[in-house]
């Protein structure tokens, strides 16, 4: 018997076992199946083929420093429309669906901001988590997660941060409250 004919040809990043590794909880309740694998692989291909080094795309990541010196290493670009990138500073894993030649995202988290597209600088690529409903549809614990490589962009607010070079990228922000002596209880 020819052993080469016995092997299944896998195309794509994921197979059932590798998708289970990222989705233990989902697998315990719904059991990862081939349709989940096919969906994850389709999304990975769609996401990775729609990335650009010229213009930010929905789902890309942003290294963002705001005017207060707060640094967000994994900000999320929700969309790029009318030369404004709608970004989420602290996103949860975004739900996605196909849209045109790319994807659309539905992301929770916050805070949200609009940044001028032309001022974002391309800095490379990195893997990012995404999710969509698995074969059981929208239900408790019904989302499958997978990773795809996206473009990373950088934006540093043009107004110098309040504290100069001290941003939360390398420094901690500590809030100190001083109680005036006239307000102290005796």
Buried (B, 14 or more C-beta within 10 A) or exposed (E): EEEEEEEEEEEBBBBBEBBBEBBEEBBEBBEBBEEBBBBBBEBBBBBBEBBEEEBBBBBBBBBBBBEEBBBBEBBBBBBBEEEBBBBBBEBEBBBBEBEEEBBBBEBEBEEEBEBEBEBBEBBEBBEBBBBBBBBBEEEEEBBBBBBBBBBBBBBBBEEEBEEEEEBBBEEEEEEEEEEEEEEEEE
